[in-house]
Amino acid sequence: YRGHFPARYFVPPSQYSSDYLTCTAEGWSPEELCLRECIFNNLENVYTPSSERKAVQGETVRVRCYHGYSLQNNQNTMTCTESGWSPPPRCIRHEDITFSKGLVVAENKRFRMYCSCNELNYLSFLIERECSIPEMDTYLNAYPRKETYKVGDVLKFSCSQGRIMVGADSVQCYHFGWSPKLPTCEARKVKSCAPPAQLLNGKGKEIHKEEYAHNEVVEYACNPKFLMKGSHKIQCVDGEWTALPVCIEEERTCGNIPDIDHSDIKPSVPPYHHGDSVEFSCREAFTMLGPRFITCISGAWTQPPQCIATDELRKCKGSTLFPPEGRPAHKIEYDHNTNKSYQCRGKSEHKHSICINGEWDPKVDCKEEAQIQPCPPPPQIPNARDMTTTVKYQDGEKISILCKENYLIQDAEEIVCKDGRWQSIPRCIEKIGCSQPPQIDHGTINSSSSAEERREIHEQRLYAHGTKLSYTCEEGFKISGNNVIICQMGKWSSPPQCVGLPCGLPPYIQNGVVSHKKDRYQYGEEVTYNCDEGFGTDGPASIRCLGGEWSHPQDCISTNCVNLPTFENAVLIYQEKDFYRSGEQVAFKCLSYYQLDGSNTIQCIKSKWLGRPACRDVSCVNPPQVENAIIHNQKSRYQSGERARYESIGNYDLFGEIEVICLNGIWTEPPQCKDSQGKCGPPPPIDNGDITSLLQSVYPPGSIVEYRCQAYYELQGNRNVVCQNGEWSEPPKCLGKCFKLLLDPGIILDKKFYSKTEDIIEFMCQYGYRQLTAKHTFRTTCQEEKVVYPRCG
């Protein structure tokens, strides 16, 4: 039933670990030997049962999803099938969008979608989602209030009647709805928090305290070589801390330190891990522009500084906003790195700007600066790791997003606070496995997994997203391209090729040379050997480069022929030689009394003789005896073409040719010796018949003899023969009746079973058979004991 037992995830119908088959009158019982066992626990977005539930193939389970979630296609039940749960045991949000043959399906939400396909037929889309006013706490006030909000809009909150807000004081509209969760307004006193938990591979920046007040914030930083995912700030919210970030090891290292002209680097030792910094200094007479440190961030260096010749640094022009210095402002110039302060009209505070290589930083002006709003707490992206912080973020701050297991981040890995709202929001999409990897010519796939894992993968025919496989080429071939392929969202990256290695000089063979000789030959290239005169190859003269090695060459062997063969009853025409060159011919002739059949020559072809003359005996012996005649000068053997002469004796004369000729071993027809007075010998015998009178040795001229046929035979012709001039007239024939004991299947006779020659016979097909031959074949005539039968089928 299956390749081997036990089979994982399958149980007998009794659900015991093993069971028996029983032979019943209806056959083996049970009919289904193994049923799939499905397990239901720890599912996403679902009210998990209190204990692990199991189902057997064919059973159905009802699933309670969280509010706003359902199984695929809005189902609330799933069935255990041979391949697992159907639909998959995953509760998804109602507004999740699915594509089916180009159609977009959504429920209970308003949005506008713009779809387009690129030249690779990949679908790209932009969703403009609208959010409505959410259900809120009674004492919670929201502003600005309007009917709908576009993606990116921010909603701010305040509590009325002196209540204390617990949670984020603002939320943002995203393509998946409002986030983070709305706050509540509490009348009671909010709780403080105990010290927060330690961060694995990281540490808190604040001094450790015994107690933290509501809304107090603690910042974290990861250890060197580790990258933070999630918010680096956590907040005490009514006695509980928001979610900690995660510090994951960054495996990517940075390459060589970038070269900067006219600079020196403080000694450092590679490799450079995430968070490592390198310090630059400019040489004498050069000035640094930019930060003197560069840092390795996720495998890439931050922007390096520049070293500019000090005497080439540009100066900055003065401004009318600067305090007067006795000269017009536009005529005053300031050196690089000059720090100037100024005061705008009607303002008490002073502004500062520094001259950086001809440009003031920041720009000198008194325009009213738009107040940059902070961003709401970062969103909880669907299928991303929990991020429950309620802390606001300032413009330019970033947060790195980490998706849950079996989910892959799409688009940017960081969200950015800009202009009071979070931007570049990624998606966490479910990872899709790959089917069997592509095969390559002359290469195989390496596998470090165990035999059990390889068997399971082969049975499932699926490799997890991110799986890496490497190829190895056969001997004589090398990898061209990356030998590692990666499963990415259901597709394997492009596999390499196994390219044959080149070959050196072809092997040397005796009595032969290579045409077009060179030092190096590519894979698949052929060379041909030319043999010396009198030599040739017994097979192909070419060899091929097969991955660093040549195919086996044929030897150049002598093409001369020796040992001339002999043939029965044949001799050479010319004198025999010691050897014969390829292509030479030798002629033979036959001995006396023999004649040649076919060619009389053989030919030497590459040391082998081709051809075989045959001499056939064409002589004759013992000329045929003729009654009452003798043969002149009779010999024991006659050559073809020789003659033998007859002579009659007594009162008999020769009738016919008096000579017979030996023609290719056969004598021609001899003459007859007959009575000169016209008498006849015995009448000629006939098959299946006889004469009616007694047989005599001699019959006088004019004698008549009657013939008759044996039983079941019919006489055809004249039943009487007459002796005339020593010869009998033409005798009759006795022909048998036509009959067939066994007819072919399906054929019957119309009337009688026996028929005579010239009788007409009619056939018919039995009931249930049809005619397979033409209609006229079912009416035939008996001809000389033969009948052509029709066919029925």
C-alpha positions, 0 to 999 in steps of 0.5 A, spaced: 500 500 500 505 504 501 513 504 500 514 502 507 511 502 514 510 505 519 508 511 515 508 518 519 502 522 520 498 515 518 494 510 523 490 504 522 482 505 522 482 503 529 487 508 531 492 503 534 499 503 533 498 497 529 492 493 527 490 486 523 487 485 516 481 480 516 479 476 510 471 476 510 466 473 504 466 480 501 474 481 501 479 484 506 477 488 512 478 494 513 479 496 505 483 502 507 489 500 511 492 507 513 488 513 514 491 520 515 491 523 522 491 531 523 492 535 529 489 541 531 492 545 536 496 552 537 493 555 531 494 563 529 488 567 530 484 562 533 481 560 540 485 554 541 482 548 544 484 547 552 487 540 550 490 537 543 485 535 538 486 529 533 482 528 527 482 522 522 481 522 515 474 524 513 472 527 520 470 535 520 472 540 526 469 546 527 474 552 528 472 558 532 476 564 529 478 571 533 473 576 531 474 579 524 478 573 522 475 566 518 478 560 515 479 560 507 473 562 503 469 564 510 469 557 512 468 555 519 470 548 519 475 544 516 476 536 514 482 532 515 484 529 508 489 524 506 494 530 504 492 534 511 487 539 513 482 542 508 482 548 508 489 550 511 488 551 519 489 558 519 485 564 520 486 570 516 483 577 516 476 578 513 480 584 509 485 580 506 485 580 499 486 574 494 487 574 487 483 569 482 484 569 475 485 577 475 479 578 480 480 582 486 476 580 492 475 584 499 470 584 504 466 589 509 472 595 507 473 600 502 479 601 498 481 603 491 486 598 488 491 599 482 493 593 478 499 593 473 503 587 470 510 588 468 514 585 462 515 578 466 507 578 468 508 579 475 503 583 478 504 589 482 498 593 486 497 599 490 492 600 495 489 606 497 485 604 503 480 608 507 479 607 515 472 609 518 472 612 525 473 606 530 469 604 536 472 608 542 472 608 549 466 613 552 471 618 555 476 618 549 476 624 544 478 623 537 481 629 532 480 630 527 474 627 526 471 626 519 467 620 515 473 617 512 481 617 513 486 615 508 492 611 509 497 615 512 492 619 516 493 620 524 488 620 529 489 623 536 486 622 542 485 625 549 481 623 555 475 627 558 473 628 565 480 628 568 481 620 566 488 618 565 489 615 558 492 608 558 495 606 551 498 610 545 495 617 544 495 617 537 494 611 531 495 611 524 491 608 518 494 603 514 492 598 509 490 593 514 486 598 519 488 602 525 494 601 529 496 600 534 490 599 539 486 604 541 487 607 548 482 607 554 481 612 559 481 610 566 478 613 572 483 609 577 490 610 579 494 607 574 500 602 576 507 603 576 512 597 573 517 593 576 524 593 572 523 590 565 526 584 563 533 583 560 534 583 553 538 577 550 544 579 546 543 587 548 542 591 554 538 597 557 541 604 556 538 607 563 540 606 570 536 600 573 531 603 578 526 599 583 520 602 580 518 605 573 512 610 573 506 609 568 508 612 561 516 611 563 520 609 557 526 605 557 531 604 551 535 598 549 541 597 544 544 591 542 551 588 543 556 588 537 555 583 532 547 584 533 542 587 529 535 590 533 528 588 530 523 592 533 522 598 537 528 600 541 524 603 546 519 600 551 514 603 555 511 602 562 503 602 561 499 601 567 503 596 570 506 592 564 511 593 559 510 593 552 514 588 548 521 588 548 525 588 541 529 582 539 537 582 537 539 577 532 546 576 530 548 579 523 552 574 519 553 579 514 560 582 514 563 588 511 568 588 506 574 592 505 575 599 508 573 604 502 579 608 500 579 615 501 584 620 498 589 623 503 587 619 509 590 615 514 586 609 518 587 607 525 589 600 525 583 595 525 583 588 524 578 584 519 573 581 519 568 587 520 562 585 523 555 589 524 556 595 529 564 595 528 567 602 527 573 605 523 576 611 524 579 616 519 584 622 519 586 626 514 594 628 512 597 634 514 594 640 509 588 636 508 581 638 512 576 632 513 569 633 511 564 629 514 564 624 520 571 621 522 568 614 523 564 609 518 560 603 521 559 597 518 551 596 518 548 590 515 554 588 511 555 595 508 559 601 510 556 608 512 558 614 508 565 615 509 568 622 510 572 626 505 579 629 505 580 636 502 586 640 501 585 646 506 587 651 501 582 649 497 576 649 502 571 655 499 569 660 504 562 662 506 559 669 504 556 673 509 548 674 511 544 680 513 542 676 518 549 676 522 550 682 527 553 688 523 561 688 522 562 695 519 562 692 512 556 690 507 554 683 509 555 681 502 562 683 501 564 679 508 567 672 507 568 667 512 573 661 513 571 654 513 568 651 520 566 658 522 561 658 527 556 664 527 550 666 531 544 670 529 537 673 532 531 673 528 527 679 529 522 678 534 525 672 537 529 672 543 533 665 542 539 665 538 540 661 531 547 658 530 550 656 523 557 653 521 561 654 514 562 647 511 566 648 505 562 654 502 555 652 505 552 654 511 549 648 515 544 649 517 541 654 512 541 661 514 534 664 514 529 667 519 523 663 515 518 660 520 519 653 521 513 648 520 513 644 527 515 637 525 510 633 528 512 626 532 509 619 529 504 615 533 507 609 536 509 604 530 504 599 527 503 592 529 504 589 522 500 583 520 504 577 521 510 581 524 513 580 531 509 583 536 511 590 537 506 593 542 510 600 544 506 606 545 512 611 545 512 616 540 518 617 535 521 623 532 522 625 525 527 621 521 527 615 526 527 608 524 524 601 526 527 594 523 521 590 522 522 582 523 516 577 521 514 571 524 516 564 523 514 562 516 513 569 513 518 573 509 518 581 509 516 584 502 519 591 500 523 595 506 525 592 512 525 598 516 519 603 517 521 611 517 518 616 521 517 622 516 512 628 517 509 625 523 507 619 520 510 612 518 512 610 511 515 605 507 510 600 511 512 592 509 508 586 508 509 579 511 507 574 506 507 567 507 513 563 505 512 558 499 516 552 498 519 549 492 518 543 488 523 539 486 530 543 484 532 543 476 537 537 474 543 539 470 547 535 465 553 532 467 551 534 475 548 532 481 545 535 487 549 535 494 545 533 500 547 534 507 541 532 510 539 525 513 536 519 509 530 520 513 529 527 511 531 526 504 525 521 504 520 526 507 522 531 502 522 526 496 515 524 498 512 531 500 516 534 493 517 540 497 523 544 499 522 550 504 523 557 502 530 559 503 533 552 502 540 552 499 542 546 495 549 546 491 551 542 485 557 538 484 559 536 476 561 530 474 569 528 473 571 532 467 566 538 468 567 544 472 561 549 475 560 555 471 556 560 475 554 560 482 553 552 484 548 554 490 541 555 488 536 558 493 528 557 494 525 563 494 517 564 494 516 558 490 521 559 485 529 556 485 534 561 483 538 559 476 542 553 476 549 553 474 552 549 468 557 544 468 562 545 463 567 540 460 574 541 461 578 543 455 584 537 453 591 538 451 595 535 446 591 528 443 595 522 444 600 519 440 599 513 435 604 510 431 604 510 424 599 516 424 599 524 425 593 529 427 590 534 423 590 541 425 594 540 431 594 545 437 596 546 444 589 546 447 582 544 445 575 545 447 570 540 450 566 537 445 572 538 439 574 533 435 581 531 431 582 526 426 588 522 425 591 521 418 595 514 417 601 513 414 601 510 407 599 503 407 596 504 414 589 505 416 584 505 422 579 499 423 574 504 426 573 512 426 579 516 425 576 521 429 577 522 437 573 527 441 575 532 447 570 529 453 572 533 459 579 534 460 580 527 457 580 524 449 576 519 447 580 512 446 583 513 439 584 507 434 590 504 432 593 505 425 594 498 423 597 496 416 592 495 411 596 490 406 593 483 405 597 477 406 595 470 406 592 469 399 585 465 400 584 459 396 577 457 393 575 450 391 576 448 384 579 455 382 586 457 381 590 464 380 590 467 373 597 471 375 603 469 380 602 470 387 605 476 391 608 476 398 603 482 400 597 486 396 596 493 398 589 496 400 585 496 394 588 491 389 584 486 386 586 478 384 583 474 379 581 467 379 579 462 374 575 455 374 578 448 373 576 444 367 568 441 368 567 448 373 564 454 371 564 461 375 558 463 379 559 471 380 565 475 380 572 472 379 576 477 383 577 478 390 579 485 393 584 487 399 580 492 403 584 495 409 588 488 411 582 484 409 580 480 403 573 481 400 569 477 395 569 469 394 569 466 387 565 460 386 566 455 381 560 450 380 560 443 377 557 444 370 559 437 367 555 431 365 555 424 366 552 418 363 547 420 357 540 418 358 539 411 355 534 410 349 531 404 348 533 400 341 539 405 340 547 406 342 551 412 343 557 413 339 564 414 343 561 414 350 565 417 355 565 417 363 564 425 363 562 431 359 564 438 359 558 443 358 557 444 351 560 437 349 555 432 345 553 425 345 550 422 338 545 416 338 544 411 333 538 406 332 539 399 332 535 393 328 528 395 324 528 402 328 528 409 326 530 415 330 525 420 332 527 427 334 535 430 335 540 425 334 545 428 339 544 431 346 548 436 349 551 437 356 548 444 358 551 446 365 550 439 368 544 437 364 543 433 358 538 436 353 532 432 351 534 425 347 531 422 341 526 416 341 527 409 337 520 407 334 518 402 329 519 404 322 512 401 320 508 406 325 507 401 331 506 404 338 509 401 345 504 401 351 499 407 352 502 413 357 499 412 364 495 417 367 494 419 375 488 416 378 486 412 372 487 406 368 486 403 361 480 398 361 483 393 357 490 388 358 496 392 357 500 390 351 508 391 349 506 393 342 500 396 339 499 396 331 497 402 328 490 404 329 489 401 335 484 404 340 485 404 348 480 406 353 481 409 360 477 410 366 478 413 373 478 411 380 472 412 384 471 419 386 475 422 380 472 425 374 474 424 367 476 430 363 478 429 356 477 424 350 477 417 354 480 413 348 487 414 345 489 412 338 496 409 335 498 413 329 505 413 326 508 410 332 505 415 337 499 415 342 494 421 342 493 425 348 490 421 354 485 424 358 485 426 366 482 424 372 480 430 376 478 429 384 471 432 386 472 438 390 470 438 398 472 440 405 471 437 411 472 443 416 470 450 414 472 456 417 468 459 423 462 462 421 461 459 414 456 454 412 454 451 405 448 453 402 446 446 399 451 440 398 458 438 402 461 435 396 462 438 389 465 436 382 470 440 378 466 445 374 460 445 379 458 452 382 458 452 390 455 457 394 457 459 401 453 463 407 455 466 413 452 463 420 447 467 424 451 473 428 457 473 423 458 478 417 461 478 410 469 480 411 470 479 403 467 481 397 460 479 395 462 475 389 467 470 393 461 467 396 459 464 389 465 460 386 467 454 382 470 448 383 477 448 379 481 442 379 480 440 386 481 447 388 476 452 391 477 459 394 473 460 400 470 467 402 471 469 410 466 471 415 467 474 422 
